[in-house]
Every structure is written in C-alpha cells, then in structure tokens.
Amino acid sequence: MTDISMTALLLLLMAFSLVGEAAHEWLGVGIFLLLILHHVLNLNWCRNLFRGKYPPIRVFGTALTLLVLLSMAGSMVSGILLSRTVFRFDVHKFSSVFQTIHMLSAYWGFVFMSLHLGTHWGWVVGLARKLTKKPSKLRRWMCRILAALLAAYGVYAFVKRGFGSYMLLRYHFVFFDFEEPLALFLLDYVAILGLFVCIGYYLAKWISSMGTARHKQLSC
C-alpha cells in the first residue's frame, strides 16, 4: 500500500499546474512521509548494504536505488526552498537555480523510480501466479501483449509530452494545456511509467541471467 500510494502521488505531482500549487506542495509532503515509511519498512536492506557479495544484479539495483534517493532529495530540498504555502523561504535571488534543480530532479526521478519499480515487478508477477491456481499460456500472452501495447503508447506519450526535452533541460519551464482534462494527462504519464517499468523489469532479468551464466562458467 505504501508503494502504491507513492506511485499515485508521483503521478499527481507531475501534474503540477493542473492540480494547483498548494495541492502540489501538500502532495510533496505526503510522498516525503511515505518515502520515510518505505525505508523504515525496508530497514533490513539498509542494514545489509555493506554485507555479502555484489553480483551484477545487486550492483544495478543498489545504484538505481541511490539514484532514486538522490533525485528525491533534490526534489524535496528544492521544493521546500521554493515553497509558498507549506514552507516559506526568502530565496528569490536563487529561485531560478532551485526551479532548475526541481525540474531535473522531478523528471529524472520519475524515470529512476519507474525503473526501480520495474526491477521489483517480478514480485508482482509471482504474486499474480499465486493468486491464479492454474497456469495459463493464453493469460500469460495476453498480459505480455497488454504490456507491449502500454509500452508502445508510453513511447508515443514520452515524445508527445516532450519528456526527454525536460530531462535534458532544453526547456526551463514545463508547459501545460490548462484545457486538458487531468485524466488524459495522467493516462499519458501512466503509460510513460509503464514503459520504464517494462524496461526495468526486462533489464533486471537480462542482468540476472548474465550473472547466472557467468557463475556457471566460473563453476566449470
């Protein structure tokens, strides 16, 4: 529930001007509190960070987690300094700098969090298998086709929304169509999230399989 709530808030936070500045700030506070709760629930991961071996999949997962933390920290700190409702700081001289940091952290953080979610998607797949008593090839292929369609639309939405341009700082401000329904905006961002979840899932599977193959070669 914590992860689902964080994902929902993340999508709403991307709709900054469509939900309103005050709502955006309170949503930011909400995801910050959920992030703390998420790490409290995963204290074992933090305790074991410097223990055991680091195969390629663990290196990838740990690096991705640190990138998520870095981008979230950038979003939180810059968001607090730019706040006009929840917090109030006199940083008018540096507001353009903090706005740039906030935008970069938000868009790169969205990608990193989506990839991070994808690396753990195997848990969701495993849970779905447990809930369905009998395996079904038809159901498996239907899920794969739906995932492929979502990812394909995610590519279209990524280009349509100029997502890459914001990541590369080609624009210093995010453009919104205020006549567009919020649901349509969220649909596109769900598709972009789904695209990077798929990339993270299959990339993690590939890295894991490469590590397994290398281990077998060394064993021989």
Backbone hydrogen bonds, N-H to C=O, Kabsch-Sander energy under -0.5 kcal/mol:
donor,donor_aa,acceptor,acceptor_aa,energy
5,S,1,M,-2.4
6,M,2,T,-2.3
7,T,3,D,-2.2
8,A,4,I,-2.2
9,L,5,S,-2.5
10,L,6,M,-2.3
11,L,7,T,-1.9
12,L,8,A,-1.9
13,L,9,L,-2.5
14,M,10,L,-1.3
15,A,11,L,-0.6
15,A,12,L,-0.8
16,F,13,L,-0.5
16,F,14,M,-0.6
19,V,15,A,-1.8
20,G,16,F,-1.2
24,H,20,G,-2.2
25,E,21,E,-2.0
26,W,22,A,-2.0
27,L,23,A,-2.5
28,G,24,H,-1.9
29,V,25,E,-1.9
30,G,26,W,-2.1
31,I,27,L,-2.3
32,F,28,G,-1.7
33,L,29,V,-2.1
34,L,30,G,-2.1
35,L,31,I,-2.0
36,I,32,F,-1.8
37,L,33,L,-2.2
38,H,34,L,-2.7
39,H,35,L,-1.8
40,V,36,I,-2.0
41,L,37,L,-2.4
42,N,38,H,-0.6
43,L,40,V,-1.1
45,W,42,N,-0.7
46,C,42,N,-1.2
47,R,43,L,-2.6
48,N,44,N,-1.9
49,L,46,C,-1.1
51,R,48,N,-1.7
58,R,55,P,-0.7
59,V,55,P,-2.1
60,F,56,P,-2.5
61,G,57,I,-2.3
62,T,58,R,-2.6
63,A,59,V,-2.5
64,L,60,F,-2.3
65,T,61,G,-2.1
66,L,62,T,-2.2
67,L,63,A,-1.9
68,V,64,L,-2.1
69,L,65,T,-2.3
70,L,66,L,-2.3
71,S,67,L,-2.4
72,M,68,V,-2.6
73,A,69,L,-2.5
74,G,70,L,-2.2
75,S,71,S,-2.2
76,M,72,M,-2.8
77,V,73,A,-2.7
78,S,74,G,-1.9
79,G,75,S,-2.2
80,I,76,M,-2.5
81,L,77,V,-2.1
82,L,78,S,-1.6
83,S,79,G,-0.8
83,S,80,I,-0.5
89,F,83,S,-0.8
91,V,89,F,-1.4
94,F,91,V,-1.2
95,S,92,H,-0.7
98,F,94,F,-2.2
99,Q,95,S,-2.4
100,T,96,S,-1.8
101,I,97,V,-2.2
102,H,98,F,-2.5
103,M,99,Q,-2.4
104,L,100,T,-2.5
105,S,101,I,-2.6
106,A,102,H,-2.2
107,Y,103,M,-2.4
108,W,104,L,-2.4
109,G,105,S,-1.9
110,F,106,A,-1.9
111,V,107,Y,-1.5
112,F,108,W,-2.8
113,M,109,G,-2.9
114,S,110,F,-1.9
115,L,111,V,-2.5
116,H,112,F,-2.6
117,L,113,M,-2.4
118,G,114,S,-2.0
119,T,115,L,-1.9
120,H,116,H,-0.8
120,H,117,L,-0.7
121,W,118,G,-1.3
123,W,120,H,-1.3
124,V,120,H,-0.7
125,V,121,W,-2.4
126,G,122,G,-2.6
127,L,123,W,-2.1
128,A,124,V,-2.3
129,R,125,V,-1.9
130,K,126,G,-1.7
131,L,127,L,-1.9
132,T,128,A,-1.7
133,K,131,L,-0.7
140,R,136,S,-2.1
141,W,137,K,-2.6
142,M,138,L,-2.3
143,C,139,R,-2.2
144,R,140,R,-1.9
145,I,141,W,-2.4
146,L,142,M,-2.4
147,A,143,C,-2.3
148,A,144,R,-2.3
149,L,145,I,-2.5
150,L,146,L,-2.5
151,A,147,A,-2.4
152,A,148,A,-2.4
153,Y,149,L,-2.4
154,G,150,L,-2.0
155,V,151,A,-1.8
156,Y,152,A,-1.7
157,A,153,Y,-2.9
158,F,154,G,-2.4
159,V,155,V,-1.9
160,K,156,Y,-2.9
161,R,157,A,-2.7
162,G,159,V,-1.2
163,F,158,F,-2.0
164,G,158,F,-0.6
166,Y,162,G,-1.6
167,M,163,F,-1.9
168,L,164,G,-1.9
169,L,166,Y,-0.8
170,R,165,S,-3.1
171,Y,165,S,-0.7
178,F,176,F,-0.8
180,E,177,D,-1.7
184,L,181,P,-0.6
185,F,181,P,-1.5
186,L,182,L,-2.6
187,L,183,A,-2.1
188,D,184,L,-1.8
189,Y,185,F,-1.8
190,V,186,L,-2.5
191,A,187,L,-1.9
192,I,188,D,-2.1
193,L,189,Y,-2.5
194,G,190,V,-2.7
195,L,191,A,-2.2
196,F,192,I,-1.9
197,V,193,L,-2.1
198,C,194,G,-2.3
199,I,195,L,-2.0
200,G,196,F,-2.6
201,Y,197,V,-2.6
202,Y,198,C,-2.5
203,L,199,I,-2.3
204,A,200,G,-2.1
205,K,201,Y,-1.8
206,W,202,Y,-2.1
207,I,203,L,-2.6
208,S,204,A,-2.4
209,S,205,K,-2.3
210,M,206,W,-2.3
211,G,207,I,-2.2
212,T,208,S,-2.1
213,A,209,S,-2.4
214,R,210,M,-2.1
215,H,211,G,-2.0
216,K,212,T,-2.0
217,Q,213,A,-1.8
218,L,214,R,-2.2
219,S,215,H,-1.9
220,C,216,K,-1.9
